[in-house]
Amino acid sequence: MLPTFPTLEAPHLGEAESRRLAEIARQVRRDSIRMVAAAASGHVGGPLGAAEILAVLYGHEMRREPRDRFVLSNGHLSAAYYSVMARVGLLPVEELATFRRINSRLQGHPSRHDLPDLVEASAGPLGQGLSFTNGLALADRLDGNGARHYCLVGDGELQEGQVWEAAMTAAHYRLASVTLIVADNGLQIDGTVENVKALRPIGERFRAFGWHVLEPDGHDINGLVAAFARAREEKHRPSVLVANTVMSKGVPAWEDQAAWHGKAPSLEEARAALAVLGESPEHRDFPIAGVNL
Ligand SMILES: [Mg+2]
């Protein structure tokens, strides 16, 4: 049973902006399903579960000037990461059709070698992203450029000891520009986080390490916007959003099941899922050669 968190008071986002971000999240879900099904390999559970987090980060929270930085530590969420960058105009949407193909820039795990202007850190081995984010934050502090720093991790990833070394580092250096987001879905590839190696209460653990802790609903756009705004107001400590999410959110047949952590849907399963997500005139699905999807 996943815990529920109180809804944070949201600033006035405006109906249109809220709808725009929700539409980005829905398109991220559609893209992720099509990309992974067409490649016949990859992950859908995490990308579907992080759609609102990524939509709010890339569609609303992060600034281009000064250049705020985002590190995807759980690199297996790459489909959603590439999709959201495409949907805010940082990558050609058509390029999403090359996901996981040989010589594509869009490898199964993000590669800075292939996308040096967009990917801050190559990822895949779990547990390293927060350390990297701290390094970026320390460097940007020296440069005095005012950039903010965001890092997304999975809850299972918190089992890696390096994350807690990095948590100590961020608090020690008072890296208030750092906001860590934990996609807290209670699952990891081998089952429930509780059974593999228990972590709760996650917020209390970060508090004990000197962090400013917020606990938004990871699918509530207004709540996420509010949580990021509060994190920005914190001037002395790093912030963490322990965001309650559901693996495979949006496709009920796949929701809250560890089996969907790292499995590609068949084309038939993908078509059924896309039907559940609905069609709308705003969808700009890209063609994928040789795949009827
Ligand atoms: Mg998880």
py3Dmol code that shows the C-alpha trace and the ligand (Angstrom):
import py3Dmol

protein = """\
ATOM      1  CA  MET A   1       0.000   0.000   0.000  1.00  0.00           C
ATOM      2  CA  LEU A   2       1.476   3.312  -1.059  1.00  0.00           C
ATOM      3  CA  PRO A   3       1.243   6.244   1.342  1.00  0.00           C
ATOM      4  CA  THR A   4      -0.693   9.309   0.293  1.00  0.00           C
ATOM      5  CA  PHE A   5       0.525  12.814   0.843  1.00  0.00           C
ATOM      6  CA  PRO A   6      -1.513  15.962   1.421  1.00  0.00           C
ATOM      7  CA  THR A   7      -1.962  18.178  -1.604  1.00  0.00           C
ATOM      8  CA  LEU A   8       0.294  21.210  -1.403  1.00  0.00           C
ATOM      9  CA  GLU A   9      -1.278  24.580  -1.828  1.00  0.00           C
ATOM     10  CA  ALA A  10      -0.654  25.557  -5.432  1.00  0.00           C
ATOM     11  CA  PRO A  11       0.196  29.037  -6.645  1.00  0.00           C
ATOM     12  CA  HIS A  12      -2.142  30.415  -9.257  1.00  0.00           C
ATOM     13  CA  LEU A  13      -0.947  28.587 -12.326  1.00  0.00           C
ATOM     14  CA  GLY A  14      -3.785  29.516 -14.610  1.00  0.00           C
ATOM     15  CA  GLU A  15      -6.065  27.058 -16.364  1.00  0.00           C
ATOM     16  CA  ALA A  16      -4.321  27.334 -19.709  1.00  0.00           C
ATOM     17  CA  GLU A  17      -0.828  26.729 -18.292  1.00  0.00           C
ATOM     18  CA  SER A  18      -2.035  23.803 -16.209  1.00  0.00           C
ATOM     19  CA  ARG A  19      -3.705  22.270 -19.290  1.00  0.00           C
ATOM     20  CA  ARG A  20      -0.607  22.849 -21.395  1.00  0.00           C
ATOM     21  CA  LEU A  21       1.575  20.979 -18.889  1.00  0.00           C
ATOM     22  CA  ALA A  22      -0.964  18.145 -18.613  1.00  0.00           C
ATOM     23  CA  GLU A  23      -0.925  17.824 -22.394  1.00  0.00           C
ATOM     24  CA  ILE A  24       2.891  17.603 -22.403  1.00  0.00           C
ATOM     25  CA  ALA A  25       2.644  14.826 -19.797  1.00  0.00           C
ATOM     26  CA  ARG A  26       0.073  12.965 -21.872  1.00  0.00           C
ATOM     27  CA  GLN A  27       2.213  13.288 -24.977  1.00  0.00           C
ATOM     28  CA  VAL A  28       5.252  12.025 -23.015  1.00  0.00           C
ATOM     29  CA  ARG A  29       3.234   8.930 -22.127  1.00  0.00           C
ATOM     30  CA  ARG A  30       2.190   8.351 -25.751  1.00  0.00           C
ATOM     31  CA  ASP A  31       5.729   8.885 -27.024  1.00  0.00           C
ATOM     32  CA  SER A  32       7.293   6.599 -24.402  1.00  0.00           C
ATOM     33  CA  ILE A  33       4.921   3.750 -25.225  1.00  0.00           C
ATOM     34  CA  ARG A  34       5.462   4.101 -28.977  1.00  0.00           C
ATOM     35  CA  MET A  35       9.247   4.445 -28.672  1.00  0.00           C
ATOM     36  CA  VAL A  36       9.715   1.430 -26.395  1.00  0.00           C
ATOM     37  CA  ALA A  37       7.239  -0.790 -28.268  1.00  0.00           C
ATOM     38  CA  ALA A  38       8.816   0.071 -31.632  1.00  0.00           C
ATOM     39  CA  ALA A  39      12.316  -0.646 -30.294  1.00  0.00           C
ATOM     40  CA  ALA A  40      11.011  -3.871 -28.697  1.00  0.00           C
ATOM     41  CA  SER A  41      13.213  -3.094 -25.702  1.00  0.00           C
ATOM     42  CA  GLY A  42      13.361  -0.564 -22.912  1.00  0.00           C
ATOM     43  CA  HIS A  43      11.312   0.614 -19.958  1.00  0.00           C
ATOM     44  CA  VAL A  44       7.785   2.011 -19.785  1.00  0.00           C
ATOM     45  CA  GLY A  45       6.802   1.833 -16.089  1.00  0.00           C
ATOM     46  CA  GLY A  46       9.174   4.588 -14.923  1.00  0.00           C
ATOM     47  CA  PRO A  47       8.598   6.911 -17.903  1.00  0.00           C
ATOM     48  CA  LEU A  48       4.810   6.742 -17.481  1.00  0.00           C
ATOM     49  CA  GLY A  49       5.187   7.359 -13.736  1.00  0.00           C
ATOM     50  CA  ALA A  50       7.418  10.422 -14.160  1.00  0.00           C
ATOM     51  CA  ALA A  51       5.482  12.170 -16.959  1.00  0.00           C
ATOM     52  CA  GLU A  52       4.106  15.011 -14.817  1.00  0.00           C
ATOM     53  CA  ILE A  53       7.428  15.523 -12.988  1.00  0.00           C
ATOM     54  CA  LEU A  54       9.272  15.908 -16.304  1.00  0.00           C
ATOM     55  CA  ALA A  55       6.523  18.025 -17.866  1.00  0.00           C
ATOM     56  CA  VAL A  56       6.611  20.478 -14.948  1.00  0.00           C
ATOM     57  CA  LEU A  57      10.412  20.584 -14.889  1.00  0.00           C
ATOM     58  CA  TYR A  58      10.947  21.111 -18.620  1.00  0.00           C
ATOM     59  CA  GLY A  59       7.678  22.885 -19.387  1.00  0.00           C
ATOM     60  CA  HIS A  60       7.553  25.295 -16.445  1.00  0.00           C
ATOM     61  CA  GLU A  61      10.239  25.190 -13.764  1.00  0.00           C
ATOM     62  CA  MET A  62      13.606  25.148 -15.492  1.00  0.00           C
ATOM     63  CA  ARG A  63      15.037  28.256 -17.124  1.00  0.00           C
ATOM     64  CA  ARG A  64      17.175  28.439 -20.253  1.00  0.00           C
ATOM     65  CA  GLU A  65      18.905  31.640 -19.029  1.00  0.00           C
ATOM     66  CA  PRO A  66      20.684  31.170 -16.714  1.00  0.00           C
ATOM     67  CA  ARG A  67      20.911  27.588 -17.797  1.00  0.00           C
ATOM     68  CA  ASP A  68      19.329  25.411 -15.127  1.00  0.00           C
ATOM     69  CA  ARG A  69      20.617  21.863 -15.182  1.00  0.00           C
ATOM     70  CA  PHE A  70      18.853  18.538 -14.950  1.00  0.00           C
ATOM     71  CA  VAL A  71      20.467  15.168 -14.280  1.00  0.00           C
ATOM     72  CA  LEU A  72      18.457  12.018 -14.966  1.00  0.00           C
ATOM     73  CA  SER A  73      20.057   9.619 -12.502  1.00  0.00           C
ATOM     74  CA  ASN A  74      17.665   6.761 -13.207  1.00  0.00           C
ATOM     75  CA  GLY A  75      18.770   6.630 -16.833  1.00  0.00           C
ATOM     76  CA  HIS A  76      16.330   3.887 -17.769  1.00  0.00           C
ATOM     77  CA  LEU A  77      13.633   6.600 -17.890  1.00  0.00           C
ATOM     78  CA  SER A  78      15.317   7.774 -21.104  1.00  0.00           C
ATOM     79  CA  ALA A  79      12.214   7.469 -23.316  1.00  0.00           C
ATOM     80  CA  ALA A  80      10.346  10.057 -21.234  1.00  0.00           C
ATOM     81  CA  TYR A  81      13.473  12.231 -20.964  1.00  0.00           C
ATOM     82  CA  TYR A  82      13.965  12.405 -24.750  1.00  0.00           C
ATOM     83  CA  SER A  83      10.251  12.875 -25.285  1.00  0.00           C
ATOM     84  CA  VAL A  84       9.875  15.826 -22.920  1.00  0.00           C
ATOM     85  CA  MET A  85      12.929  17.525 -24.441  1.00  0.00           C
ATOM     86  CA  ALA A  86      11.384  17.066 -27.888  1.00  0.00           C
ATOM     87  CA  ARG A  87       8.008  18.351 -26.737  1.00  0.00           C
ATOM     88  CA  VAL A  88       9.483  21.609 -25.424  1.00  0.00           C
ATOM     89  CA  GLY A  89      11.486  22.146 -28.611  1.00  0.00           C
ATOM     90  CA  LEU A  90      14.969  21.041 -27.562  1.00  0.00           C
ATOM     91  CA  LEU A  91      15.070  17.996 -29.896  1.00  0.00           C
ATOM     92  CA  PRO A  92      13.351  17.302 -33.232  1.00  0.00           C
ATOM     93  CA  VAL A  93      10.184  15.305 -32.487  1.00  0.00           C
ATOM     94  CA  GLU A  94      10.849  13.042 -35.517  1.00  0.00           C
ATOM     95  CA  GLU A  95      14.144  11.943 -33.952  1.00  0.00           C
ATOM     96  CA  LEU A  96      12.193  10.087 -31.257  1.00  0.00           C
ATOM     97  CA  ALA A  97      11.602   7.413 -33.929  1.00  0.00           C
ATOM     98  CA  THR A  98      15.323   6.503 -33.707  1.00  0.00           C
ATOM     99  CA  PHE A  99      15.149   5.532 -30.023  1.00  0.00           C
ATOM    100  CA  ARG A 100      17.524   2.646 -29.225  1.00  0.00           C
ATOM    101  CA  ARG A 101      18.577   2.255 -32.875  1.00  0.00           C
ATOM    102  CA  ILE A 102      22.225   1.770 -33.810  1.00  0.00           C
ATOM    103  CA  ASN A 103      23.976   5.134 -34.321  1.00  0.00           C
ATOM    104  CA  SER A 104      21.000   7.040 -32.874  1.00  0.00           C
ATOM    105  CA  ARG A 105      21.718   9.892 -30.462  1.00  0.00           C
ATOM    106  CA  LEU A 106      18.859   8.521 -28.379  1.00  0.00           C
ATOM    107  CA  GLN A 107      20.465   5.502 -26.756  1.00  0.00           C
ATOM    108  CA  GLY A 108      18.718   3.282 -24.215  1.00  0.00           C
ATOM    109  CA  HIS A 109      20.439   5.212 -21.446  1.00  0.00           C
ATOM    110  CA  PRO A 110      21.261   8.907 -21.912  1.00  0.00           C
ATOM    111  CA  SER A 111      24.719   9.581 -23.280  1.00  0.00           C
ATOM    112  CA  ARG A 112      26.434  12.938 -22.919  1.00  0.00           C
ATOM    113  CA  HIS A 113      28.792  11.848 -25.681  1.00  0.00           C
ATOM    114  CA  ASP A 114      25.834  11.756 -28.096  1.00  0.00           C
ATOM    115  CA  LEU A 115      23.904  14.807 -26.797  1.00  0.00           C
ATOM    116  CA  PRO A 116      26.516  17.113 -25.245  1.00  0.00           C
ATOM    117  CA  ASP A 117      24.272  20.184 -25.351  1.00  0.00           C
ATOM    118  CA  LEU A 118      21.313  18.541 -23.636  1.00  0.00           C
ATOM    119  CA  VAL A 119      22.477  15.668 -21.444  1.00  0.00           C
ATOM    120  CA  GLU A 120      24.447  16.876 -18.412  1.00  0.00           C
ATOM    121  CA  ALA A 121      25.500  13.399 -17.317  1.00  0.00           C
ATOM    122  CA  SER A 122      25.514   9.978 -18.938  1.00  0.00           C
ATOM    123  CA  ALA A 123      23.494   7.592 -16.819  1.00  0.00           C
ATOM    124  CA  GLY A 124      22.675   3.960 -16.431  1.00  0.00           C
ATOM    125  CA  PRO A 125      24.567   2.748 -13.354  1.00  0.00           C
ATOM    126  CA  LEU A 126      22.201   3.816 -10.578  1.00  0.00           C
ATOM    127  CA  GLY A 127      23.084   6.003  -7.612  1.00  0.00           C
ATOM    128  CA  GLN A 128      25.506   8.429  -9.250  1.00  0.00           C
ATOM    129  CA  GLY A 129      23.336  11.321 -10.387  1.00  0.00           C
ATOM    130  CA  LEU A 130      23.143  13.276  -7.142  1.00  0.00           C
ATOM    131  CA  SER A 131      26.942  13.275  -6.786  1.00  0.00           C
ATOM    132  CA  PHE A 132      27.204  14.627 -10.314  1.00  0.00           C
ATOM    133  CA  THR A 133      24.534  17.245  -9.594  1.00  0.00           C
ATOM    134  CA  ASN A 134      26.469  18.400  -6.523  1.00  0.00           C
ATOM    135  CA  GLY A 135      29.535  18.870  -8.712  1.00  0.00           C
ATOM    136  CA  LEU A 136      27.570  20.975 -11.177  1.00  0.00           C
ATOM    137  CA  ALA A 137      26.148  23.038  -8.306  1.00  0.00           C
ATOM    138  CA  LEU A 138      29.586  23.667  -6.791  1.00  0.00           C
ATOM    139  CA  ALA A 139      31.001  24.662 -10.190  1.00  0.00           C
ATOM    140  CA  ASP A 140      28.072  26.978 -10.953  1.00  0.00           C
ATOM    141  CA  ARG A 141      28.459  28.530  -7.496  1.00  0.00           C
ATOM    142  CA  LEU A 142      32.069  29.371  -8.348  1.00  0.00           C
ATOM    143  CA  ASP A 143      30.899  30.832 -11.644  1.00  0.00           C
ATOM    144  CA  GLY A 144      28.202  32.820  -9.826  1.00  0.00           C
ATOM    145  CA  ASN A 145      25.720  32.234 -12.648  1.00  0.00           C
ATOM    146  CA  GLY A 146      22.656  31.650 -10.453  1.00  0.00           C
ATOM    147  CA  ALA A 147      21.741  28.341 -12.115  1.00  0.00           C
ATOM    148  CA  ARG A 148      19.529  25.829 -10.323  1.00  0.00           C
ATOM    149  CA  HIS A 149      20.143  22.077 -10.288  1.00  0.00           C
ATOM    150  CA  TYR A 150      17.651  19.234 -10.495  1.00  0.00           C
ATOM    151  CA  CYS A 151      18.177  15.491 -10.231  1.00  0.00           C
ATOM    152  CA  LEU A 152      15.621  12.708 -10.609  1.00  0.00           C
ATOM    153  CA  VAL A 153      16.112   9.351  -8.881  1.00  0.00           C
ATOM    154  CA  GLY A 154      13.927   6.320  -8.301  1.00  0.00           C
ATOM    155  CA  ASP A 155      13.071   5.172  -4.784  1.00  0.00           C
ATOM    156  CA  GLY A 156      14.825   1.830  -5.268  1.00  0.00           C
ATOM    157  CA  GLU A 157      17.894   3.780  -6.305  1.00  0.00           C
ATOM    158  CA  LEU A 158      18.140   5.163  -2.758  1.00  0.00           C
ATOM    159  CA  GLN A 159      19.456   1.720  -1.762  1.00  0.00           C
ATOM    160  CA  GLU A 160      22.784   2.761  -3.305  1.00  0.00           C
ATOM    161  CA  GLY A 161      25.143   4.030  -0.582  1.00  0.00           C
ATOM    162  CA  GLN A 162      26.565   6.718  -2.851  1.00  0.00           C
ATOM    163  CA  VAL A 163      23.236   8.569  -2.753  1.00  0.00           C
ATOM    164  CA  TRP A 164      23.616   9.104   0.991  1.00  0.00           C
ATOM    165  CA  GLU A 165      27.222  10.241   0.685  1.00  0.00           C
ATOM    166  CA  ALA A 166      25.954  12.758  -1.850  1.00  0.00           C
ATOM    167  CA  ALA A 167      23.086  13.742   0.478  1.00  0.00           C
ATOM    168  CA  MET A 168      25.647  14.539   3.187  1.00  0.00           C
ATOM    169  CA  THR A 169      27.755  16.495   0.697  1.00  0.00           C
ATOM    170  CA  ALA A 170      24.844  18.633  -0.513  1.00  0.00           C
ATOM    171  CA  ALA A 171      23.853  19.504   3.063  1.00  0.00           C
ATOM    172  CA  HIS A 172      27.451  20.170   4.143  1.00  0.00           C
ATOM    173  CA  TYR A 173      28.050  22.628   1.313  1.00  0.00           C
ATOM    174  CA  ARG A 174      24.568  24.144   1.737  1.00  0.00           C
ATOM    175  CA  LEU A 175      23.730  23.506  -1.893  1.00  0.00           C
ATOM    176  CA  ALA A 176      20.371  25.268  -1.849  1.00  0.00           C
ATOM    177  CA  SER A 177      20.355  25.333  -5.663  1.00  0.00           C
ATOM    178  CA  VAL A 178      19.950  21.538  -5.636  1.00  0.00           C
ATOM    179  CA  THR A 179      16.489  19.962  -5.772  1.00  0.00           C
ATOM    180  CA  LEU A 180      16.384  16.185  -5.775  1.00  0.00           C
ATOM    181  CA  ILE A 181      13.179  14.502  -6.932  1.00  0.00           C
ATOM    182  CA  VAL A 182      12.492  10.969  -5.741  1.00  0.00           C
ATOM    183  CA  ALA A 183       9.945   9.153  -7.930  1.00  0.00           C
ATOM    184  CA  ASP A 184       8.563   7.191  -5.002  1.00  0.00           C
ATOM    185  CA  ASN A 185       6.488   4.399  -6.530  1.00  0.00           C
ATOM    186  CA  GLY A 186       7.354   1.718  -3.966  1.00  0.00           C
ATOM    187  CA  LEU A 187       8.618  -0.633  -6.698  1.00  0.00           C
ATOM    188  CA  GLN A 188      11.874  -1.620  -8.318  1.00  0.00           C
ATOM    189  CA  ILE A 189      12.814  -4.179 -10.945  1.00  0.00           C
ATOM    190  CA  ASP A 190      12.775  -7.134  -8.543  1.00  0.00           C
ATOM    191  CA  GLY A 191       9.568  -6.302  -6.664  1.00  0.00           C
ATOM    192  CA  THR A 192       8.613  -3.956  -3.856  1.00  0.00           C
ATOM    193  CA  VAL A 193      11.239  -1.665  -2.372  1.00  0.00           C
ATOM    194  CA  GLU A 194       9.923  -2.713   1.036  1.00  0.00           C
ATOM    195  CA  ASN A 195      10.879  -6.352   0.379  1.00  0.00           C
ATOM    196  CA  VAL A 196      14.171  -5.792  -1.435  1.00  0.00           C
ATOM    197  CA  LYS A 197      15.605  -3.302   1.084  1.00  0.00           C
ATOM    198  CA  ALA A 198      13.215  -1.112   3.057  1.00  0.00           C
ATOM    199  CA  LEU A 199      13.697   2.673   2.962  1.00  0.00           C
ATOM    200  CA  ARG A 200      10.769   4.348   4.633  1.00  0.00           C
ATOM    201  CA  PRO A 201      10.248   6.923   5.910  1.00  0.00           C
ATOM    202  CA  ILE A 202      12.185   8.528   3.062  1.00  0.00           C
ATOM    203  CA  GLY A 203      11.356  12.117   4.032  1.00  0.00           C
ATOM    204  CA  GLU A 204      12.503  11.579   7.632  1.00  0.00           C
ATOM    205  CA  ARG A 205      15.804  10.164   6.428  1.00  0.00           C
ATOM    206  CA  PHE A 206      16.507  13.215   4.287  1.00  0.00           C
ATOM    207  CA  ARG A 207      15.465  15.507   7.155  1.00  0.00           C
ATOM    208  CA  ALA A 208      18.005  13.762   9.372  1.00  0.00           C
ATOM    209  CA  PHE A 209      20.632  14.474   6.708  1.00  0.00           C
ATOM    210  CA  GLY A 210      19.851  18.206   6.873  1.00  0.00           C
ATOM    211  CA  TRP A 211      17.550  18.529   3.852  1.00  0.00           C
ATOM    212  CA  HIS A 212      14.415  20.590   3.242  1.00  0.00           C
ATOM    213  CA  VAL A 213      11.744  17.972   2.547  1.00  0.00           C
ATOM    214  CA  LEU A 214       8.550  18.340   0.475  1.00  0.00           C
ATOM    215  CA  GLU A 215       6.135  15.523  -0.255  1.00  0.00           C
ATOM    216  CA  PRO A 216       3.968  16.320  -3.302  1.00  0.00           C
ATOM    217  CA  ASP A 217       1.702  14.024  -5.267  1.00  0.00           C
ATOM    218  CA  GLY A 218       3.901  13.238  -8.260  1.00  0.00           C
ATOM    219  CA  HIS A 219       0.946  13.296 -10.666  1.00  0.00           C
ATOM    220  CA  ASP A 220      -0.595  16.581  -9.495  1.00  0.00           C
ATOM    221  CA  ILE A 221       0.738  19.341 -11.729  1.00  0.00           C
ATOM    222  CA  ASN A 222      -0.287  22.200  -9.452  1.00  0.00           C
ATOM    223  CA  GLY A 223       1.186  20.439  -6.407  1.00  0.00           C
ATOM    224  CA  LEU A 224       4.473  19.838  -8.211  1.00  0.00           C
ATOM    225  CA  VAL A 225       4.668  23.459  -9.352  1.00  0.00           C
ATOM    226  CA  ALA A 226       4.047  24.556  -5.758  1.00  0.00           C
ATOM    227  CA  ALA A 227       6.685  22.188  -4.379  1.00  0.00           C
ATOM    228  CA  PHE A 228       9.328  23.391  -6.832  1.00  0.00           C
ATOM    229  CA  ALA A 229       8.444  26.983  -5.927  1.00  0.00           C
ATOM    230  CA  ARG A 230       8.924  26.260  -2.233  1.00  0.00           C
ATOM    231  CA  ALA A 231      12.220  24.533  -2.952  1.00  0.00           C
ATOM    232  CA  ARG A 232      13.351  27.663  -4.778  1.00  0.00           C
ATOM    233  CA  GLU A 233      12.532  29.792  -1.724  1.00  0.00           C
ATOM    234  CA  GLU A 234      14.843  27.706   0.480  1.00  0.00           C
ATOM    235  CA  LYS A 235      18.178  29.533   0.617  1.00  0.00           C
ATOM    236  CA  HIS A 236      20.271  27.446   3.021  1.00  0.00           C
ATOM    237  CA  ARG A 237      19.598  23.751   2.431  1.00  0.00           C
ATOM    238  CA  PRO A 238      19.174  21.398  -0.516  1.00  0.00           C
ATOM    239  CA  SER A 239      15.560  20.366  -1.118  1.00  0.00           C
ATOM    240  CA  VAL A 240      14.078  16.989  -1.902  1.00  0.00           C
ATOM    241  CA  LEU A 241      10.654  16.320  -3.384  1.00  0.00           C
ATOM    242  CA  VAL A 242       9.612  12.865  -2.249  1.00  0.00           C
ATOM    243  CA  ALA A 243       6.988  12.565  -4.964  1.00  0.00           C
ATOM    244  CA  ASN A 244       4.389   9.864  -4.545  1.00  0.00           C
ATOM    245  CA  THR A 245       4.025   8.237  -7.982  1.00  0.00           C
ATOM    246  CA  VAL A 246       2.465   5.132  -9.511  1.00  0.00           C
ATOM    247  CA  MET A 247       4.521   2.961 -11.842  1.00  0.00           C
ATOM    248  CA  SER A 248       2.965   2.972 -15.356  1.00  0.00           C
ATOM    249  CA  LYS A 249       0.519   5.730 -14.359  1.00  0.00           C
ATOM    250  CA  GLY A 250      -2.141   6.345 -17.004  1.00  0.00           C
ATOM    251  CA  VAL A 251      -2.424   2.770 -18.279  1.00  0.00           C
ATOM    252  CA  PRO A 252      -4.490   0.978 -15.619  1.00  0.00           C
ATOM    253  CA  ALA A 253      -3.653  -2.517 -16.903  1.00  0.00           C
ATOM    254  CA  TRP A 254       0.043  -1.862 -16.242  1.00  0.00           C
ATOM    255  CA  GLU A 255      -0.157   0.313 -13.121  1.00  0.00           C
ATOM    256  CA  ASP A 256       1.659  -0.498  -9.865  1.00  0.00           C
ATOM    257  CA  GLN A 257       3.272  -3.699 -11.171  1.00  0.00           C
ATOM    258  CA  ALA A 258       7.028  -4.302 -10.934  1.00  0.00           C
ATOM    259  CA  ALA A 259       6.739  -6.513 -14.034  1.00  0.00           C
ATOM    260  CA  TRP A 260       6.381  -3.320 -16.092  1.00  0.00           C
ATOM    261  CA  HIS A 261       9.614  -1.805 -14.780  1.00  0.00           C
ATOM    262  CA  GLY A 262      11.741  -3.117 -17.608  1.00  0.00           C
ATOM    263  CA  LYS A 263       9.504  -4.790 -20.147  1.00  0.00           C
ATOM    264  CA  ALA A 264       8.651  -3.584 -23.643  1.00  0.00           C
ATOM    265  CA  PRO A 265       4.968  -3.892 -24.558  1.00  0.00           C
ATOM    266  CA  SER A 266       4.072  -5.811 -27.694  1.00  0.00           C
ATOM    267  CA  LEU A 267       2.627  -3.717 -30.522  1.00  0.00           C
ATOM    268  CA  GLU A 268      -0.808  -5.028 -29.604  1.00  0.00           C
ATOM    269  CA  GLU A 269      -0.377  -4.082 -25.939  1.00  0.00           C
ATOM    270  CA  ALA A 270       0.940  -0.679 -26.995  1.00  0.00           C
ATOM    271  CA  ARG A 271      -2.087  -0.031 -29.229  1.00  0.00           C
ATOM    272  CA  ALA A 272      -4.439  -0.887 -26.366  1.00  0.00           C
ATOM    273  CA  ALA A 273      -2.542   1.439 -24.018  1.00  0.00           C
ATOM    274  CA  LEU A 274      -2.560   4.306 -26.532  1.00  0.00           C
ATOM    275  CA  ALA A 275      -6.304   3.865 -26.916  1.00  0.00           C
ATOM    276  CA  VAL A 276      -6.712   4.202 -23.150  1.00  0.00           C
ATOM    277  CA  LEU A 277      -4.651   7.395 -23.181  1.00  0.00           C
ATOM    278  CA  GLY A 278      -7.033   8.768 -25.775  1.00  0.00           C
ATOM    279  CA  GLU A 279      -6.711  10.709 -28.959  1.00  0.00           C
ATOM    280  CA  SER A 280      -6.760  14.444 -29.205  1.00  0.00           C
ATOM    281  CA  PRO A 281      -6.194  16.926 -32.031  1.00  0.00           C
ATOM    282  CA  GLU A 282      -3.034  18.149 -30.292  1.00  0.00           C
ATOM    283  CA  HIS A 283      -1.277  14.806 -30.675  1.00  0.00           C
ATOM    284  CA  ARG A 284       1.610  15.062 -33.037  1.00  0.00           C
ATOM    285  CA  ASP A 285       2.684  11.438 -33.168  1.00  0.00           C
ATOM    286  CA  PHE A 286       5.783  10.954 -35.296  1.00  0.00           C
ATOM    287  CA  PRO A 287       6.046   8.235 -37.956  1.00  0.00           C
ATOM    288  CA  ILE A 288       8.178   5.182 -37.110  1.00  0.00           C
ATOM    289  CA  ALA A 289       9.454   3.392 -40.227  1.00  0.00           C
ATOM    290  CA  GLY A 290       8.138  -0.124 -40.591  1.00  0.00           C
ATOM    291  CA  VAL A 291       6.027  -0.009 -37.440  1.00  0.00           C
ATOM    292  CA  ASN A 292       2.265   0.355 -37.541  1.00  0.00           C
ATOM    293  CA  LEU A 293       1.769   2.211 -34.272  1.00  0.00           C
TER     294      LEU A 293
END
"""
ligand_1 = """\
1
MG
Mg 10.735 2.760 -7.901
"""
view = py3Dmol.view(width=600, height=400)
view.addModel(protein, "pdb")
view.setStyle({"model": 0}, {"cartoon": {"style": "trace"}})
view.addModel(ligand_1, "xyz")
view.setStyle({"model": 1}, {"stick": {}})
view.zoomTo()
view.show()
